[in-house]
């Protein structure tokens, strides 16, 4: 259930059983979920391991004490566990000094015993509403960041080769099944993931995307599960992880084959139980998330080679959708190119009626090793370089096979970036496998993927 809509959950803490029971019955009648604790140790255990919207706690727990010292010391310890948790303190021996000290140590408000029901309920509801507003603000800020970085993407698939993909999206999209999307780099796996999310009952919540291939060991837990303030040197504030952010929606894990075995074990646990902890916290949280993942690797080969866990593959691969490369769906080249032309012309405030005939032939003849991503970049270049009302073939900058008389330049005569591109192309052509090519080049898989994206390969 979404954390924004659940019943307010309050921890009632008092050393007297009859007080705890009276408060529990009163709050239950007002629509609260409650849990009770009778000692500082029980309070700490509850707050450390479970999530509450507020704590209503006594300041004295040892018989015949009236100083409030136990409760005052406990407030600071609770603040260390959850700095934003509203704490409302109460005592039968109220004094201005004790109230001031409780507030100084982090209490949000103060209630004197015997309490007034109406005042107590007002205080609790106000504090819970403030906490929820803070959480909503944090979530909206994170969602806005995702939406700002999520460019508009449209699934164009008119070729016969793409019809099985569209059929699977239609059949699987409305379900809760985890989906694995496979295909070469640049084929549009992210676009298919977006289409699956849009077809689901979770579409009202923005899809959350994580490029798992670009996450280091140090950032993996913080990015996926979040962290608390002080978890590491630069953790100045609490951070919501992508699983929490995607609660009730879809989490898209791109380049899933690139995560290490250690990261795979942490991910598997969340997929099996729905439970996780923020980095630096022992409090277990839950999230209701549908997983869509993508890779250009053959995960079955990765499993056989011992680089990918078979049990994780089973969790991710309820249904697999393979996207054919652009060279196998040539009927989609021109519709995609026209869509990109419209987008880039609008972006750069230029007007084009379309592609000249030679440009159209060049688009259809090109092998598109970089797939749809390469086509997008070529059309963008055409828009930038074009001067008339139609994009010309030279404007696209497509690299075709050199004529027989042409002499290939020597590596030592080429710029460093061109040398890197040529070496990567040769390694991929020789091995036909990203992992082996990366090993031959002395790179990690994630480092090679970053260079492939950089060079538009």
N, C-alpha and C positions, 0 to 999 in steps of 0.2 A: 504494500500500500504506500502511496506517495506520502512523504513526510509532511507535506503542506496540508493534507486533508485529514490526518489521523486525529484521534481524540487526544487532548492534552494529557501528557503522562507526567505525574508528579511523584517524587519520592518523599514519603512522610517519615521523619526521623524523630523519635522521642523514646526515652527510657521507660515510660509508663505505657503498658499495653492498652489500658482503657482510653488513654489520650489518642494513641494511634488508631484505635478502632473507631472512636468518635469522628476523627478527621476523615478516615477512610469512607465511612458511610455518608458523611456530609458531602464529600467531593464526588463520590460515585453518583449520588442523586443529582449532582449538577453537571454530569456528563464527563467527568474526568476518569482516566485510567490511573490507578495508583499502585504503588509498591511500598512496603514498610520496612524500616530498619530500627533496631533498638540500641545500637552502640556505634561509636565512631568507626570501628573496624568494619561493621556491616555497611555503613554509609559509604566508606571509601571503596569497598568491594563492589557495591552496586553501581556507583558512578563510574568506576574504572572499566567495568565490563559491559554496561548497558547504557542506552541513550535515554535521557530525561529532558523534559521541557522546563522543569523547575524543581528545586529542592526546598521543602518546608521543614525546618529543623529546629529542635530545641538547642539551647546553649549549655545545658547541664545534664551529665549522664552518670555521675557518681552520687550515691545517696547522701543527703544532707549537705550538698554543696550549692552555693548560690553565686559564685564568682563569675560563672560563664566562661572560665578559662578553657575548658575542654572544647567548647563550641567555637571560641575565637581562634584557637589553634587549628581546628579542623577546617575553618573557612579558607585559610591560606593554602592548605593541602588540596582542597577541592578546586581552588582557583588554578593550581598548577596542573590539575588533570584537565579541566575545561574552563578556560578563561571567560567564556561567554555564557556559562550556565547561570541562570538567575537563582540566587539563594535568598530565601526569606527566613529570617530567624525569629524565634519566639522564646519567651521565658516568663516565668511567673514572678520574677524579681526584677522588674523593669527599672532601669535608671537611665538618665541621659548619658552618663559616662559609658555604660555598657553599649548602648545603642550607637553612640558615635564611634566607639572602637570597632564594633561589628561592621559598620559601614566603611570605616577606614580600611579594614582588612579585605573588603570585597563583597559584603552582603548588599543586596539590592534594596531591601526594605526590612522593617522591624515590626513585629506584632506582639502585643502584651497579652499574657494569659490572665484571666479567661478571655478568649478572643471573641470578637464580634463577627458573626458569620458573613454578613454583607461586606464588611471592610476587608476581611481576609480573602473572600472571593474576588473582590475588585482588584486587590493587590496582585493576586496570582494571575488573573486574566491579563492585566496590563503588562506584567513582566513577560508572560508567555507570548503575547502578541508582539512585543518589542523584539524578542528573540527570533520569532518566526519572520518578522519583517527583515531583520538582519540577514537571516539565511536566504530569504528570497532575493535580497539585494545582491548577495554574493553569487547566487546561482544565475541571476539575470546578467550580471556583469560577465560571468564566464560564458554564458550562452551568446551574448552580444559579440564577444571576441570571436567565437566560432562562426557566427553568421557573417561578421565582417570579412573573415578569411575564406569563406565558402562561396566561391564564384558560382554564378548560375550555370547549370549544366542540363542539357537536354539529351535524352536518349533518342538517337536517330538510327533506326534499324529497318531498312526497307528490303534488304537483300534476303534471298531464301535461306542463306546460311545463318542469319540471325533470328529466324523464326522460332527455332527451339529455345533460344534464350528468352525471347518474349513470352513464350508459352510457360516456361518455368517461373518467370517473374509473376505472371498472372496467377499461377496455381500455388506457388509457395509464398508469395508476398504477404497475403493476409494471415498466414499461419504464424506460430511462435517458433518455428524450427530455425536452428542455427544454419547458416548458409556459408559455404566456402566458394569463393569466386576465383577461378584460375584463368590464366591467359598471359600472353607476352606483355612486356612493359609497354605502356601507352595505348592499350586496347580499350580502355574505358571501364576498368573494374570499379572505380569509384562512382561512376555514373550509374552502373547497374546496382550498386549498393544503395544509392539514393533512390532508385526506382523501387527497390524492394521495400525500403522504409516507407516511402510514400504510399505504397499499396497496403500497408499494414494498419492495424488499429492503433499503433503507436505514433502515427504521423503528426499528431498535434505537438509532440515534443521534438525539437531539432535533433537530427542525427549527430552524434558525437564521433569525430574521426581522430584516430591516433595512428601516426606513422611509426609503428613499432620497430621498423628496421633502423630508424634514426635515433633510438633511445639507448643510451649507455646503461650499464649495470647500475650506476649511481642514481640515474634519473628515472629508471623504470618504475619503481614503487611509488615515488612521489607523483609522477605523471598519472599513473593509472589509479592509485588508491588515495592520493592526497598526502598531506603531512600536517603536523601540528607545529606551532611556534617553538623554535628551539631544537627541532629534530636534527638540524645540521646548521652549519655556520651562517648561511644566508637565509635561513627560514625565519624571517622577521614576523610573519603572521601565519595563521592557519590557512591551508589551501585545500580547496575541494578537488578531489581526483576525478578522472574521467568516468569511472564507474558510478560514483555518486551523481555526477552531472547528467549521466544518461539514464538515471533511475526512471523506470516507466517507459523508456524509449529504446533506441537502437544504438549500439556501440560498434563502430566500424574499425576493425583492426587491420590496417594495411601492412603489406610486406611481413606477414606473420611468420614466414619461414626463417626470418633473420634473427629471431630472438634466441638467446642462449638457453641451454638446458636448465640452468638455474631459474631463469625468468619463466620458462615454460612450466616449471613446477608451481611457481607462485600463481600463475594464471590458471592452471588446472584446478587448483583449490577453490578459486572464486567461481569458476564455471560449475564445479560440482556442488558447492554449498550455497553460493550467493553471498558468502560472508568474507569480509576482509577487515584489515585494520589500517588506519592512516599511519604513515611512517612516523615513528616516535611516540605512538599511542598504543595502549593495550586494549582499548575499547573496540569491541567487535561491532561492525556495522553491516548492514545488508543492502542490497540493491537488486531490483527486478529489471534485468537487462537482457535484450535479445542481441546475440552476437552474430555479426556478419564479418567475415574475414576474407582476405585476398592475398594471393601470391602468384608469382610467375614461375615458381619452382615446382618440381614434382615432389609433393610431400611424401608419397610412398617410397620414392627413391631416398629421400632424406631419412625416413624411418629405417629403411634397410641399412643405411650407412651409419645409423646410430646418432644422427644429428637432430632428430625430431622425435618426440615421444608419441608412441602409437596411441596411448589413451587420450592424449590431447587432440590428436587428429580425429579420433572418434567423436569427441565432444564438439569439435568445430564443423565436422563434415556430415551433418544430418542429410543435407542436400548439396550437391556440387553443381555449379554452373560454369561451364567453360565458354569463354568468349573467343571466337576465332580471330586471327590477325586480320588486319585491313586488306592484305593481299588476297585473302580468301573470301572477302565480301566486297568485291569491287563495285557492286551496284550502290554501295553506300558512300563511295568517295565523293561524287559530285553533290549529293544532298548535304553531306557534312561540310564540304568546302563552302557551299553557299551559306550555310548557317554561320560558319566562322567568319565569312566575309561580312555578313550583316552585323555581327557582334563587333568586329574590329573597326569597321567603317564608322559605326556609331560611337565607339570609344574614342577614335582619333578624329572625329568630326569631318569625315570625308565621304564623298558620294561616288559609288560605283554601280554601274548597271549589271556587272557580272564579270565573267572571265572571257578574254579573247579566245578565239578558236585554238590557237597554238598553246595557250595556257591550259585550256581544257584537255587537250591531247597530252600535254606534259603531266597533268595531274593523273590521268588515267593510265599512263605508261609507267609512272614511277613505281618502284617496288615497295616503298613505304616500310623500311625496316624499323622505323620508330613508331609505326602505326598511327593511331588517331592523334596522338600528341605531336608527332612530327608534322602531320597535315595541318594542325592548328597553327604551329609555329611558321610553316611555309606561307599560309594564307595571311597571317599577321605581317610577315615580311612583305608580301605582295601589296598589302594595303599601305604600308609605310613607304615603299619605294615607288608605287604607282603614281603617275602624273595625269593620265587621262581619265576617261570614265569607265575604262575596262582594265582589269589586271592583265598584264602581259606575261608571257612565259619567263623572260629574264627576271622579272620582278620577284618571282617565287624563289629564285636562288636554289633550285633543285640540282643536286649533284648527280649527274648521269655518268654512265660509263665513258671513260676517255676514248677518243678515236684511236685507231691503231698507230698513227704516227706520233701520238702524244707520248712524252717521256715523263714518268712519275718523278716528282722531286725527291731528292735525297732527304733522309731524316735530319741530317746535320744542317740542311739549308732551310728547314721549316721552323716556325715559331714553336715555343715550348708547348702551348696548348694544343696545336695541331699534332705534335708528336704524341702527346698523351692520348688524343683521340684515335690516332692510327694504331697505337699499340693496344688499346682496349679493343678496337674492332678486330685486330688480328687474333687476339687471345680468345675472343668470343667465337670467331669463325673456326679457330683450331679446335677448341674443346667443346663448343656447343652447349656449355653448361656454366652458369654464373659462378657456382662454387669453385669449380676447377679453374676457371679463368681468373677469379680473384686470387686463388692460391698461387697461380703462376705469376701474377703481377705483384705478389707480395702485399696484397691488400686484404682487409676484412670484407665480408659480403656487403655490409652496410656502407663502407667507404666506396666500394665499386658502384653500388646503386646510386650514391650521390653523384659520382662522376658521370654515370650514364645519363642521369637527369640533366646535369650541367651541359653535356654535349648534345643533348637531344637525341640520344641513341635509344 
